[in-house]
Amino acid sequence: MIELFLVLAKTPPAQCHPSYPDLCLPIGRDVDCSDIPDNKKPVRITGKDDHRLDRDKDGWGCELKDGDRQ
């Protein structure tokens, strides 16, 4: 599993993709929903979804089921 961590700062560290502000998803490495723990889902997406986590393009990726934002 790819190591992920919560980002508390408003600006993500340089190695974190800026489109995923609530998690540090690495730039340049493939990340799939199966790599993200269930307690970190859904993933808020605020820019270009390079990891293709938001299949329905609603700004939330890796939704546990339709409409579930916990």
mmCIF file as Biopython writes it, N, C-alpha, C and O atoms, coordinates in Angstrom:
data_model
#
loop_
_atom_site.group_PDB
_atom_site.id
_atom_site.type_symbol
_atom_site.label_atom_id
_atom_site.label_alt_id
_atom_site.label_comp_id
_atom_site.label_asym_id
_atom_site.label_entity_id
_atom_site.label_seq_id
_atom_site.pdbx_PDB_ins_code
_atom_site.Cartn_x
_atom_site.Cartn_y
_atom_site.Cartn_z
_atom_site.occupancy
_atom_site.B_iso_or_equiv
_atom_site.auth_seq_id
_atom_site.auth_asym_id
_atom_site.pdbx_PDB_model_num
ATOM 1   N N  . MET A ? 1  ? 0.843   -1.175 0.000   1.0 0.0 1  A 1 
ATOM 2   C CA . MET A ? 1  ? 0.000   0.000  0.000   1.0 0.0 1  A 1 
ATOM 3   C C  . MET A ? 1  ? 0.891   1.241  0.000   1.0 0.0 1  A 1 
ATOM 4   O O  . MET A ? 1  ? 1.899   1.291  0.705   1.0 0.0 1  A 1 
ATOM 5   N N  . ILE A ? 2  ? 0.522   2.211  -0.771  1.0 0.0 2  A 1 
ATOM 6   C CA . ILE A ? 2  ? 1.258   3.470  -0.816  1.0 0.0 2  A 1 
ATOM 7   C C  . ILE A ? 2  ? 1.002   4.229  0.478   1.0 0.0 2  A 1 
ATOM 8   O O  . ILE A ? 2  ? -0.137  4.304  0.940   1.0 0.0 2  A 1 
ATOM 9   N N  . GLU A ? 3  ? 2.042   4.785  1.060   1.0 0.0 3  A 1 
ATOM 10  C CA . GLU A ? 3  ? 1.901   5.518  2.314   1.0 0.0 3  A 1 
ATOM 11  C C  . GLU A ? 3  ? 1.249   6.870  2.048   1.0 0.0 3  A 1 
ATOM 12  O O  . GLU A ? 3  ? 1.737   7.656  1.235   1.0 0.0 3  A 1 
ATOM 13  N N  . LEU A ? 4  ? 0.155   7.131  2.732   1.0 0.0 4  A 1 
ATOM 14  C CA . LEU A ? 4  ? -0.591  8.380  2.607   1.0 0.0 4  A 1 
ATOM 15  C C  . LEU A ? 4  ? -0.681  9.006  3.989   1.0 0.0 4  A 1 
ATOM 16  O O  . LEU A ? 4  ? -0.656  8.296  4.994   1.0 0.0 4  A 1 
ATOM 17  N N  . PHE A ? 5  ? -0.786  10.320 4.049   1.0 0.0 5  A 1 
ATOM 18  C CA . PHE A ? 5  ? -0.976  10.964 5.339   1.0 0.0 5  A 1 
ATOM 19  C C  . PHE A ? 5  ? -1.819  12.212 5.164   1.0 0.0 5  A 1 
ATOM 20  O O  . PHE A ? 5  ? -1.848  12.808 4.088   1.0 0.0 5  A 1 
ATOM 21  N N  . LEU A ? 6  ? -2.503  12.602 6.225   1.0 0.0 6  A 1 
ATOM 22  C CA . LEU A ? 6  ? -3.326  13.806 6.197   1.0 0.0 6  A 1 
ATOM 23  C C  . LEU A ? 6  ? -2.444  15.031 6.168   1.0 0.0 6  A 1 
ATOM 24  O O  . LEU A ? 6  ? -1.395  15.073 6.811   1.0 0.0 6  A 1 
ATOM 25  N N  . VAL A ? 7  ? -2.874  16.024 5.419   1.0 0.0 7  A 1 
ATOM 26  C CA . VAL A ? 7  ? -2.141  17.280 5.332   1.0 0.0 7  A 1 
ATOM 27  C C  . VAL A ? 7  ? -2.949  18.322 6.089   1.0 0.0 7  A 1 
ATOM 28  O O  . VAL A ? 7  ? -4.107  18.576 5.757   1.0 0.0 7  A 1 
ATOM 29  N N  . LEU A ? 8  ? -2.349  18.921 7.096   1.0 0.0 8  A 1 
ATOM 30  C CA . LEU A ? 8  ? -3.047  19.911 7.905   1.0 0.0 8  A 1 
ATOM 31  C C  . LEU A ? 8  ? -2.827  21.329 7.406   1.0 0.0 8  A 1 
ATOM 32  O O  . LEU A ? 8  ? -3.606  22.222 7.739   1.0 0.0 8  A 1 
ATOM 33  N N  . ALA A ? 9  ? -1.803  21.553 6.628   1.0 0.0 9  A 1 
ATOM 34  C CA . ALA A ? 9  ? -1.524  22.888 6.100   1.0 0.0 9  A 1 
ATOM 35  C C  . ALA A ? 9  ? -2.441  23.173 4.917   1.0 0.0 9  A 1 
ATOM 36  O O  . ALA A ? 9  ? -2.936  22.249 4.272   1.0 0.0 9  A 1 
ATOM 37  N N  . LYS A ? 10 ? -2.667  24.451 4.634   1.0 0.0 10 A 1 
ATOM 38  C CA . LYS A ? 10 ? -3.492  24.820 3.490   1.0 0.0 10 A 1 
ATOM 39  C C  . LYS A ? 10 ? -2.785  24.551 2.171   1.0 0.0 10 A 1 
ATOM 40  O O  . LYS A ? 10 ? -3.438  24.223 1.180   1.0 0.0 10 A 1 
ATOM 41  N N  . THR A ? 11 ? -1.491  24.682 2.141   1.0 0.0 11 A 1 
ATOM 42  C CA . THR A ? 11 ? -0.715  24.413 0.937   1.0 0.0 11 A 1 
ATOM 43  C C  . THR A ? 11 ? -0.030  23.068 1.102   1.0 0.0 11 A 1 
ATOM 44  O O  . THR A ? 11 ? 0.754   22.878 2.031   1.0 0.0 11 A 1 
ATOM 45  N N  . PRO A ? 12 ? -0.326  22.119 0.191   1.0 0.0 12 A 1 
ATOM 46  C CA . PRO A ? 12 ? 0.297   20.805 0.341   1.0 0.0 12 A 1 
ATOM 47  C C  . PRO A ? 12 ? 1.795   20.858 0.093   1.0 0.0 12 A 1 
ATOM 48  O O  . PRO A ? 12 ? 2.273   21.689 -0.679  1.0 0.0 12 A 1 
ATOM 49  N N  . PRO A ? 13 ? 2.541   19.966 0.750   1.0 0.0 13 A 1 
ATOM 50  C CA . PRO A ? 13 ? 3.985   19.901 0.498   1.0 0.0 13 A 1 
ATOM 51  C C  . PRO A ? 13 ? 4.260   19.631 -0.980  1.0 0.0 13 A 1 
ATOM 52  O O  . PRO A ? 13 ? 3.390   19.132 -1.695  1.0 0.0 13 A 1 
ATOM 53  N N  . ALA A ? 14 ? 5.442   19.953 -1.427  1.0 0.0 14 A 1 
ATOM 54  C CA . ALA A ? 14 ? 5.797   19.858 -2.844  1.0 0.0 14 A 1 
ATOM 55  C C  . ALA A ? 14 ? 5.611   18.457 -3.406  1.0 0.0 14 A 1 
ATOM 56  O O  . ALA A ? 14 ? 5.294   18.316 -4.587  1.0 0.0 14 A 1 
ATOM 57  N N  . GLN A ? 15 ? 5.798   17.426 -2.608  1.0 0.0 15 A 1 
ATOM 58  C CA . GLN A ? 15 ? 5.673   16.066 -3.114  1.0 0.0 15 A 1 
ATOM 59  C C  . GLN A ? 15 ? 4.219   15.588 -3.164  1.0 0.0 15 A 1 
ATOM 60  O O  . GLN A ? 15 ? 3.952   14.496 -3.665  1.0 0.0 15 A 1 
ATOM 61  N N  . CYS A ? 16 ? 3.279   16.386 -2.655  1.0 0.0 16 A 1 
ATOM 62  C CA . CYS A ? 16 ? 1.861   16.022 -2.632  1.0 0.0 16 A 1 
ATOM 63  C C  . CYS A ? 16 ? 1.120   16.698 -3.779  1.0 0.0 16 A 1 
ATOM 64  O O  . CYS A ? 16 ? 1.361   17.867 -4.081  1.0 0.0 16 A 1 
ATOM 65  N N  . HIS A ? 17 ? 0.224   15.962 -4.409  1.0 0.0 17 A 1 
ATOM 66  C CA . HIS A ? 17 ? -0.558  16.504 -5.523  1.0 0.0 17 A 1 
ATOM 67  C C  . HIS A ? 17 ? -1.539  17.545 -4.989  1.0 0.0 17 A 1 
ATOM 68  O O  . HIS A ? 17 ? -2.297  17.241 -4.067  1.0 0.0 17 A 1 
ATOM 69  N N  . PRO A ? 18 ? -1.551  18.760 -5.533  1.0 0.0 18 A 1 
ATOM 70  C CA . PRO A ? 18 ? -2.401  19.830 -5.006  1.0 0.0 18 A 1 
ATOM 71  C C  . PRO A ? 18 ? -3.901  19.632 -5.242  1.0 0.0 18 A 1 
ATOM 72  O O  . PRO A ? 18 ? -4.703  20.310 -4.599  1.0 0.0 18 A 1 
ATOM 73  N N  . SER A ? 19 ? -4.302  18.741 -6.128  1.0 0.0 19 A 1 
ATOM 74  C CA . SER A ? 19 ? -5.727  18.525 -6.396  1.0 0.0 19 A 1 
ATOM 75  C C  . SER A ? 19 ? -6.435  17.720 -5.316  1.0 0.0 19 A 1 
ATOM 76  O O  . SER A ? 19 ? -7.663  17.629 -5.308  1.0 0.0 19 A 1 
ATOM 77  N N  . TYR A ? 20 ? -5.666  17.139 -4.409  1.0 0.0 20 A 1 
ATOM 78  C CA . TYR A ? 20 ? -6.221  16.303 -3.344  1.0 0.0 20 A 1 
ATOM 79  C C  . TYR A ? 20 ? -5.811  16.923 -2.003  1.0 0.0 20 A 1 
ATOM 80  O O  . TYR A ? 20 ? -4.886  16.432 -1.356  1.0 0.0 20 A 1 
ATOM 81  N N  . PRO A ? 21 ? -6.491  17.996 -1.581  1.0 0.0 21 A 1 
ATOM 82  C CA . PRO A ? 21 ? -6.019  18.793 -0.442  1.0 0.0 21 A 1 
ATOM 83  C C  . PRO A ? 21 ? -6.114  18.115 0.926   1.0 0.0 21 A 1 
ATOM 84  O O  . PRO A ? 21 ? -5.446  18.549 1.865   1.0 0.0 21 A 1 
ATOM 85  N N  . ASP A ? 22 ? -6.913  17.082 1.061   1.0 0.0 22 A 1 
ATOM 86  C CA . ASP A ? 22 ? -7.104  16.458 2.373   1.0 0.0 22 A 1 
ATOM 87  C C  . ASP A ? 22 ? -6.188  15.268 2.629   1.0 0.0 22 A 1 
ATOM 88  O O  . ASP A ? 22 ? -6.096  14.786 3.758   1.0 0.0 22 A 1 
ATOM 89  N N  . LEU A ? 23 ? -5.514  14.795 1.591   1.0 0.0 23 A 1 
ATOM 90  C CA . LEU A ? 23 ? -4.567  13.681 1.685   1.0 0.0 23 A 1 
ATOM 91  C C  . LEU A ? 23 ? -3.312  14.058 0.928   1.0 0.0 23 A 1 
ATOM 92  O O  . LEU A ? 23 ? -3.352  14.894 0.026   1.0 0.0 23 A 1 
ATOM 93  N N  . CYS A ? 24 ? -2.218  13.457 1.285   1.0 0.0 24 A 1 
ATOM 94  C CA . CYS A ? 24 ? -0.997  13.653 0.506   1.0 0.0 24 A 1 
ATOM 95  C C  . CYS A ? 24 ? -0.886  12.498 -0.478  1.0 0.0 24 A 1 
ATOM 96  O O  . CYS A ? 24 ? -0.379  11.428 -0.142  1.0 0.0 24 A 1 
ATOM 97  N N  . LEU A ? 25 ? -1.361  12.725 -1.687  1.0 0.0 25 A 1 
ATOM 98  C CA . LEU A ? 25 ? -1.222  11.733 -2.744  1.0 0.0 25 A 1 
ATOM 99  C C  . LEU A ? 25 ? -0.007  12.129 -3.563  1.0 0.0 25 A 1 
ATOM 100 O O  . LEU A ? 25 ? 0.108   13.282 -3.980  1.0 0.0 25 A 1 
ATOM 101 N N  . PRO A ? 26 ? 0.896   11.197 -3.799  1.0 0.0 26 A 1 
ATOM 102 C CA . PRO A ? 26 ? 2.155   11.536 -4.462  1.0 0.0 26 A 1 
ATOM 103 C C  . PRO A ? 26 ? 1.975   11.963 -5.912  1.0 0.0 26 A 1 
ATOM 104 O O  . PRO A ? 26 ? 1.105   11.462 -6.625  1.0 0.0 26 A 1 
ATOM 105 N N  . ILE A ? 27 ? 2.807   12.887 -6.324  1.0 0.0 27 A 1 
ATOM 106 C CA . ILE A ? 27 ? 2.859   13.319 -7.719  1.0 0.0 27 A 1 
ATOM 107 C C  . ILE A ? 27 ? 3.719   12.321 -8.474  1.0 0.0 27 A 1 
ATOM 108 O O  . ILE A ? 27 ? 4.786   11.931 -7.999  1.0 0.0 27 A 1 
ATOM 109 N N  . GLY A ? 28 ? 3.260   11.909 -9.644  1.0 0.0 28 A 1 
ATOM 110 C CA . GLY A ? 28 ? 4.065   11.051 -10.498 1.0 0.0 28 A 1 
ATOM 111 C C  . GLY A ? 28 ? 4.007   9.571  -10.187 1.0 0.0 28 A 1 
ATOM 112 O O  . GLY A ? 28 ? 4.655   8.778  -10.871 1.0 0.0 28 A 1 
ATOM 113 N N  . ARG A ? 29 ? 3.251   9.174  -9.173  1.0 0.0 29 A 1 
ATOM 114 C CA . ARG A ? 29 ? 3.067   7.751  -8.861  1.0 0.0 29 A 1 
ATOM 115 C C  . ARG A ? 29 ? 1.593   7.422  -8.988  1.0 0.0 29 A 1 
ATOM 116 O O  . ARG A ? 29 ? 0.739   8.222  -8.605  1.0 0.0 29 A 1 
ATOM 117 N N  . ASP A ? 30 ? 1.292   6.258  -9.518  1.0 0.0 30 A 1 
ATOM 118 C CA . ASP A ? 30 ? -0.097  5.853  -9.690  1.0 0.0 30 A 1 
ATOM 119 C C  . ASP A ? 30 ? -0.712  5.508  -8.338  1.0 0.0 30 A 1 
ATOM 120 O O  . ASP A ? 30 ? -0.133  4.757  -7.553  1.0 0.0 30 A 1 
ATOM 121 N N  . VAL A ? 31 ? -1.877  6.059  -8.080  1.0 0.0 31 A 1 
ATOM 122 C CA . VAL A ? 31 ? -2.629  5.762  -6.860  1.0 0.0 31 A 1 
ATOM 123 C C  . VAL A ? 31 ? -4.026  5.341  -7.287  1.0 0.0 31 A 1 
ATOM 124 O O  . VAL A ? 31 ? -4.665  6.012  -8.097  1.0 0.0 31 A 1 
ATOM 125 N N  . ASP A ? 32 ? -4.490  4.242  -6.747  1.0 0.0 32 A 1 
ATOM 126 C CA . ASP A ? 32 ? -5.838  3.752  -7.006  1.0 0.0 32 A 1 
ATOM 127 C C  . ASP A ? 32 ? -6.639  3.812  -5.713  1.0 0.0 32 A 1 
ATOM 128 O O  . ASP A ? 32 ? -6.071  3.928  -4.626  1.0 0.0 32 A 1 
ATOM 129 N N  . CYS A ? 33 ? -7.959  3.734  -5.836  1.0 0.0 33 A 1 
ATOM 130 C CA . CYS A ? 33 ? -8.805  3.763  -4.641  1.0 0.0 33 A 1 
ATOM 131 C C  . CYS A ? 33 ? -8.457  2.644  -3.671  1.0 0.0 33 A 1 
ATOM 132 O O  . CYS A ? 33 ? -8.595  2.816  -2.460  1.0 0.0 33 A 1 
ATOM 133 N N  . SER A ? 34 ? -8.015  1.519  -4.172  1.0 0.0 34 A 1 
ATOM 134 C CA . SER A ? 34 ? -7.651  0.406  -3.287  1.0 0.0 34 A 1 
ATOM 135 C C  . SER A ? 34 ? -6.419  0.718  -2.437  1.0 0.0 34 A 1 
ATOM 136 O O  . SER A ? 34 ? -6.176  0.043  -1.437  1.0 0.0 34 A 1 
ATOM 137 N N  . ASP A ? 35 ? -5.642  1.731  -2.820  1.0 0.0 35 A 1 
ATOM 138 C CA . ASP A ? 35 ? -4.468  2.147  -2.049  1.0 0.0 35 A 1 
ATOM 139 C C  . ASP A ? 35 ? -4.835  3.058  -0.877  1.0 0.0 35 A 1 
ATOM 140 O O  . ASP A ? 35 ? -4.014  3.284  0.012   1.0 0.0 35 A 1 
ATOM 141 N N  . ILE A ? 36 ? -6.051  3.576  -0.872  1.0 0.0 36 A 1 
ATOM 142 C CA . ILE A ? 36 ? -6.483  4.555  0.129   1.0 0.0 36 A 1 
ATOM 143 C C  . ILE A ? 36 ? -7.348  3.852  1.171   1.0 0.0 36 A 1 
ATOM 144 O O  . ILE A ? 36 ? -8.312  3.177  0.809   1.0 0.0 36 A 1 
ATOM 145 N N  . PRO A ? 37 ? -7.025  3.994  2.458   1.0 0.0 37 A 1 
ATOM 146 C CA . PRO A ? 37 ? -7.830  3.345  3.505   1.0 0.0 37 A 1 
ATOM 147 C C  . PRO A ? 37 ? -9.282  3.835  3.478   1.0 0.0 37 A 1 
ATOM 148 O O  . PRO A ? 37 ? -9.544  4.997  3.168   1.0 0.0 37 A 1 
ATOM 149 N N  . ASP A ? 38 ? -10.209 2.954  3.800   1.0 0.0 38 A 1 
ATOM 150 C CA . ASP A ? 38 ? -11.630 3.307  3.780   1.0 0.0 38 A 1 
ATOM 151 C C  . ASP A ? 38 ? -11.948 4.506  4.661   1.0 0.0 38 A 1 
ATOM 152 O O  . ASP A ? 38 ? -12.838 5.290  4.334   1.0 0.0 38 A 1 
ATOM 153 N N  . ASN A ? 39 ? -11.230 4.664  5.783   1.0 0.0 39 A 1 
ATOM 154 C CA . ASN A ? 39 ? -11.532 5.784  6.682   1.0 0.0 39 A 1 
ATOM 155 C C  . ASN A ? 39 ? -11.040 7.127  6.137   1.0 0.0 39 A 1 
ATOM 156 O O  . ASN A ? 39 ? -11.276 8.162  6.760   1.0 0.0 39 A 1 
ATOM 157 N N  . LYS A ? 40 ? -10.368 7.129  4.994   1.0 0.0 40 A 1 
ATOM 158 C CA . LYS A ? 40 ? -9.939  8.369  4.334   1.0 0.0 40 A 1 
ATOM 159 C C  . LYS A ? 40 ? -10.788 8.666  3.096   1.0 0.0 40 A 1 
ATOM 160 O O  . LYS A ? 40 ? -10.527 9.629  2.376   1.0 0.0 40 A 1 
ATOM 161 N N  . LYS A ? 41 ? -11.798 7.841  2.852   1.0 0.0 41 A 1 
ATOM 162 C CA . LYS A ? 41 ? -12.675 7.995  1.697   1.0 0.0 41 A 1 
ATOM 163 C C  . LYS A ? 41 ? -13.976 8.637  2.121   1.0 0.0 41 A 1 
ATOM 164 O O  . LYS A ? 41 ? -14.375 8.481  3.275   1.0 0.0 41 A 1 
ATOM 165 N N  . PRO A ? 42 ? -14.641 9.338  1.261   1.0 0.0 42 A 1 
ATOM 166 C CA . PRO A ? 42 ? -14.239 9.688  -0.094  1.0 0.0 42 A 1 
ATOM 167 C C  . PRO A ? 42 ? -13.141 10.740 -0.094  1.0 0.0 42 A 1 
ATOM 168 O O  . PRO A ? 42 ? -12.883 11.394 0.917   1.0 0.0 42 A 1 
ATOM 169 N N  . VAL A ? 43 ? -12.512 10.885 -1.229  1.0 0.0 43 A 1 
ATOM 170 C CA . VAL A ? 43 ? -11.402 11.820 -1.409  1.0 0.0 43 A 1 
ATOM 171 C C  . VAL A ? 43 ? -11.924 13.070 -2.117  1.0 0.0 43 A 1 
ATOM 172 O O  . VAL A ? 43 ? -12.481 12.985 -3.211  1.0 0.0 43 A 1 
ATOM 173 N N  . ARG A ? 44 ? -11.738 14.232 -1.482  1.0 0.0 44 A 1 
ATOM 174 C CA . ARG A ? 44 ? -12.152 15.498 -2.107  1.0 0.0 44 A 1 
ATOM 175 C C  . ARG A ? 44 ? -11.137 15.871 -3.180  1.0 0.0 44 A 1 
ATOM 176 O O  . ARG A ? 44 ? -9.928  15.797 -2.958  1.0 0.0 44 A 1 
ATOM 177 N N  . ILE A ? 45 ? -11.645 16.276 -4.352  1.0 0.0 45 A 1 
ATOM 178 C CA . ILE A ? 45 ? -10.784 16.635 -5.478  1.0 0.0 45 A 1 
ATOM 179 C C  . ILE A ? 45 ? -11.122 18.063 -5.891  1.0 0.0 45 A 1 
ATOM 180 O O  . ILE A ? 45 ? -12.274 18.375 -6.194  1.0 0.0 45 A 1 
ATOM 181 N N  . THR A ? 46 ? -10.106 18.928 -5.899  1.0 0.0 46 A 1 
ATOM 182 C CA . THR A ? 46 ? -10.345 20.344 -6.176  1.0 0.0 46 A 1 
ATOM 183 C C  . THR A ? 46 ? -9.708  20.834 -7.468  1.0 0.0 46 A 1 
ATOM 184 O O  . THR A ? 46 ? -9.821  22.015 -7.798  1.0 0.0 46 A 1 
ATOM 185 N N  . GLY A ? 47 ? -9.057  19.975 -8.187  1.0 0.0 47 A 1 
ATOM 186 C CA . GLY A ? 47 ? -8.403  20.358 -9.444  1.0 0.0 47 A 1 
ATOM 187 C C  . GLY A ? 47 ? -8.413  19.188 -10.404 1.0 0.0 47 A 1 
ATOM 188 O O  . GLY A ? 47 ? -9.324  18.361 -10.382 1.0 0.0 47 A 1 
ATOM 189 N N  . LYS A ? 48 ? -7.399  19.122 -11.241 1.0 0.0 48 A 1 
ATOM 190 C CA . LYS A ? 48 ? -7.287  18.047 -12.224 1.0 0.0 48 A 1 
ATOM 191 C C  . LYS A ? 48 ? -7.089  16.710 -11.509 1.0 0.0 48 A 1 
ATOM 192 O O  . LYS A ? 48 ? -6.213  16.575 -10.655 1.0 0.0 48 A 1 
ATOM 193 N N  . ASP A ? 49 ? -7.903  15.739 -11.865 1.0 0.0 49 A 1 
ATOM 194 C CA . ASP A ? 49 ? -7.887  14.423 -11.225 1.0 0.0 49 A 1 
ATOM 195 C C  . ASP A ? 49 ? -6.922  13.491 -11.955 1.0 0.0 49 A 1 
ATOM 196 O O  . ASP A ? 49 ? -7.345  12.577 -12.663 1.0 0.0 49 A 1 
ATOM 197 N N  . ASP A ? 50 ? -5.624  13.731 -11.775 1.0 0.0 50 A 1 
ATOM 198 C CA . ASP A ? 50 ? -4.606  12.937 -12.466 1.0 0.0 50 A 1 
ATOM 199 C C  . ASP A ? 50 ? -4.628  11.463 -12.072 1.0 0.0 50 A 1 
ATOM 200 O O  . ASP A ? 50 ? -4.223  10.608 -12.860 1.0 0.0 50 A 1 
ATOM 201 N N  . HIS A ? 51 ? -5.094  11.158 -10.871 1.0 0.0 51 A 1 
ATOM 202 C CA . HIS A ? 51 ? -5.142  9.762  -10.425 1.0 0.0 51 A 1 
ATOM 203 C C  . HIS A ? 51 ? -6.439  9.065  -10.856 1.0 0.0 51 A 1 
ATOM 204 O O  . HIS A ? 51 ? -6.607  7.869  -10.618 1.0 0.0 51 A 1 
ATOM 205 N N  . ARG A ? 52 ? -7.346  9.802  -11.483 1.0 0.0 52 A 1 
ATOM 206 C CA . ARG A ? 52 ? -8.608  9.262  -11.997 1.0 0.0 52 A 1 
ATOM 207 C C  . ARG A ? 52 ? -9.421  8.557  -10.897 1.0 0.0 52 A 1 
ATOM 208 O O  . ARG A ? 52 ? -9.887  7.430  -11.068 1.0 0.0 52 A 1 
ATOM 209 N N  . LEU A ? 53 ? -9.571  9.248  -9.781  1.0 0.0 53 A 1 
ATOM 210 C CA . LEU A ? 53 ? -10.321 8.692  -8.656  1.0 0.0 53 A 1 
ATOM 211 C C  . LEU A ? 53 ? -11.800 9.063  -8.697  1.0 0.0 53 A 1 
ATOM 212 O O  . LEU A ? 53 ? -12.623 8.391  -8.075  1.0 0.0 53 A 1 
ATOM 213 N N  . ASP A ? 54 ? -12.146 10.123 -9.421  1.0 0.0 54 A 1 
ATOM 214 C CA . ASP A ? 54 ? -13.512 10.656 -9.463  1.0 0.0 54 A 1 
ATOM 215 C C  . ASP A ? 54 ? -14.190 10.225 -10.759 1.0 0.0 54 A 1 
ATOM 216 O O  . ASP A ? 54 ? -14.202 10.971 -11.738 1.0 0.0 54 A 1 
ATOM 217 N N  . ARG A ? 55 ? -14.745 9.039  -10.762 1.0 0.0 55 A 1 
ATOM 218 C CA . ARG A ? 55 ? -15.335 8.494  -11.991 1.0 0.0 55 A 1 
ATOM 219 C C  . ARG A ? 55 ? -16.566 9.264  -12.456 1.0 0.0 55 A 1 
ATOM 220 O O  . ARG A ? 55 ? -16.792 9.382  -13.661 1.0 0.0 55 A 1 
ATOM 221 N N  . ASP A ? 56 ? -17.365 9.789  -11.534 1.0 0.0 56 A 1 
ATOM 222 C CA . ASP A ? 56 ? -18.580 10.494 -11.948 1.0 0.0 56 A 1 
ATOM 223 C C  . ASP A ? 56 ? -18.401 12.013 -12.009 1.0 0.0 56 A 1 
ATOM 224 O O  . ASP A ? 56 ? -19.368 12.743 -12.224 1.0 0.0 56 A 1 
ATOM 225 N N  . LYS A ? 57 ? -17.173 12.485 -11.821 1.0 0.0 57 A 1 
ATOM 226 C CA . LYS A ? 57 ? -16.815 13.905 -11.990 1.0 0.0 57 A 1 
ATOM 227 C C  . LYS A ? 57 ? -17.617 14.847 -11.095 1.0 0.0 57 A 1 
ATOM 228 O O  . LYS A ? 57 ? -17.987 15.942 -11.516 1.0 0.0 57 A 1 
ATOM 229 N N  . ASP A ? 58 ? -17.888 14.415 -9.846  1.0 0.0 58 A 1 
ATOM 230 C CA . ASP A ? 58 ? -18.640 15.273 -8.928  1.0 0.0 58 A 1 
ATOM 231 C C  . ASP A ? 58 ? -17.761 15.943 -7.871  1.0 0.0 58 A 1 
ATOM 232 O O  . ASP A ? 58 ? -18.271 16.578 -6.948  1.0 0.0 58 A 1 
ATOM 233 N N  . GLY A ? 59 ? -16.435 15.800 -8.008  1.0 0.0 59 A 1 
ATOM 234 C CA . GLY A ? 59 ? -15.520 16.412 -7.052  1.0 0.0 59 A 1 
ATOM 235 C C  . GLY A ? 59 ? -15.161 15.517 -5.882  1.0 0.0 59 A 1 
ATOM 236 O O  . GLY A ? 59 ? -14.429 15.935 -4.984  1.0 0.0 59 A 1 
ATOM 237 N N  . TRP A ? 60 ? -15.661 14.299 -5.879  1.0 0.0 60 A 1 
ATOM 238 C CA . TRP A ? 60 ? -15.381 13.326 -4.825  1.0 0.0 60 A 1 
ATOM 239 C C  . TRP A ? 60 ? -14.926 12.027 -5.466  1.0 0.0 60 A 1 
ATOM 240 O O  . TRP A ? 60 ? -15.607 11.493 -6.342  1.0 0.0 60 A 1 
ATOM 241 N N  . GLY A ? 61 ? -13.780 11.515 -5.036  1.0 0.0 61 A 1 
ATOM 242 C CA . GLY A ? 61 ? -13.266 10.263 -5.569  1.0 0.0 61 A 1 
ATOM 243 C C  . GLY A ? 61 ? -13.351 9.151  -4.544  1.0 0.0 61 A 1 
ATOM 244 O O  . GLY A ? 61 ? -13.446 9.400  -3.342  1.0 0.0 61 A 1 
ATOM 245 N N  . CYS A ? 62 ? -13.315 7.941  -5.026  1.0 0.0 62 A 1 
ATOM 246 C CA . CYS A ? 62 ? -13.323 6.741  -4.172  1.0 0.0 62 A 1 
ATOM 247 C C  . CYS A ? 62 ? -14.532 6.719  -3.247  1.0 0.0 62 A 1 
ATOM 248 O O  . CYS A ? 62 ? -14.428 6.341  -2.080  1.0 0.0 62 A 1 
ATOM 249 N N  . GLU A ? 63 ? -15.674 7.125  -3.778  1.0 0.0 63 A 1 
ATOM 250 C CA . GLU A ? 63 ? -16.886 7.085  -2.976  1.0 0.0 63 A 1 
ATOM 251 C C  . GLU A ? 63 ? -17.229 5.636  -2.670  1.0 0.0 63 A 1 
ATOM 252 O O  . GLU A ? 63 ? -17.148 4.774  -3.544  1.0 0.0 63 A 1 
ATOM 253 N N  . LEU A ? 64 ? -17.610 5.374  -1.437  1.0 0.0 64 A 1 
ATOM 254 C CA . LEU A ? 64 ? -17.920 4.012  -1.022  1.0 0.0 64 A 1 
ATOM 255 C C  . LEU A ? 64 ? -19.152 3.487  -1.743  1.0 0.0 64 A 1 
ATOM 256 O O  . LEU A ? 64 ? -19.232 2.304  -2.073  1.0 0.0 64 A 1 
ATOM 257 N N  . LYS A ? 65 ? -20.102 4.365  -1.984  1.0 0.0 65 A 1 
ATOM 258 C CA . LYS A ? 65 ? -21.264 4.063  -2.814  1.0 0.0 65 A 1 
ATOM 259 C C  . LYS A ? 65 ? -21.829 5.398  -3.265  1.0 0.0 65 A 1 
ATOM 260 O O  . LYS A ? 65 ? -21.487 6.432  -2.691  1.0 0.0 65 A 1 
ATOM 261 N N  . ASP A ? 66 ? -22.670 5.401  -4.260  1.0 0.0 66 A 1 
ATOM 262 C CA . ASP A ? 66 ? -23.209 6.648  -4.808  1.0 0.0 66 A 1 
ATOM 263 C C  . ASP A ? 66 ? -23.813 7.509  -3.710  1.0 0.0 66 A 1 
ATOM 264 O O  . ASP A ? 66 ? -24.651 7.048  -2.936  1.0 0.0 66 A 1 
ATOM 265 N N  . GLY A ? 67 ? -23.385 8.751  -3.650  1.0 0.0 67 A 1 
ATOM 266 C CA . GLY A ? 67 ? -23.920 9.717  -2.713  1.0 0.0 67 A 1 
ATOM 267 C C  . GLY A ? 67 ? -23.348 9.649  -1.307  1.0 0.0 67 A 1 
ATOM 268 O O  . GLY A ? 67 ? -23.671 10.505 -0.484  1.0 0.0 67 A 1 
ATOM 269 N N  . ASP A ? 68 ? -22.519 8.674  -1.002  1.0 0.0 68 A 1 
ATOM 270 C CA . ASP A ? 68 ? -21.972 8.511  0.341   1.0 0.0 68 A 1 
ATOM 271 C C  . ASP A ? 68 ? -20.727 9.369  0.511   1.0 0.0 68 A 1 
ATOM 272 O O  . ASP A ? 68 ? -19.688 9.077  -0.081  1.0 0.0 68 A 1 
ATOM 273 N N  . ARG A ? 69 ? -20.821 10.432 1.321   1.0 0.0 69 A 1 
ATOM 274 C CA . ARG A ? 69 ? -19.687 11.322 1.559   1.0 0.0 69 A 1 
ATOM 275 C C  . ARG A ? 69 ? -19.260 11.295 3.024   1.0 0.0 69 A 1 
ATOM 276 O O  . ARG A ? 69 ? -18.389 12.065 3.430   1.0 0.0 69 A 1 
ATOM 277 N N  . GLN A ? 70 ? -19.855 10.430 3.803   1.0 0.0 70 A 1 
ATOM 278 C CA . GLN A ? 70 ? -19.577 10.275 5.241   1.0 0.0 70 A 1 
ATOM 279 C C  . GLN A ? 70 ? -19.394 11.596 5.918   1.0 0.0 70 A 1 
ATOM 280 O O  . GLN A ? 70 ? -19.154 11.644 7.125   1.0 0.0 70 A 1 
#
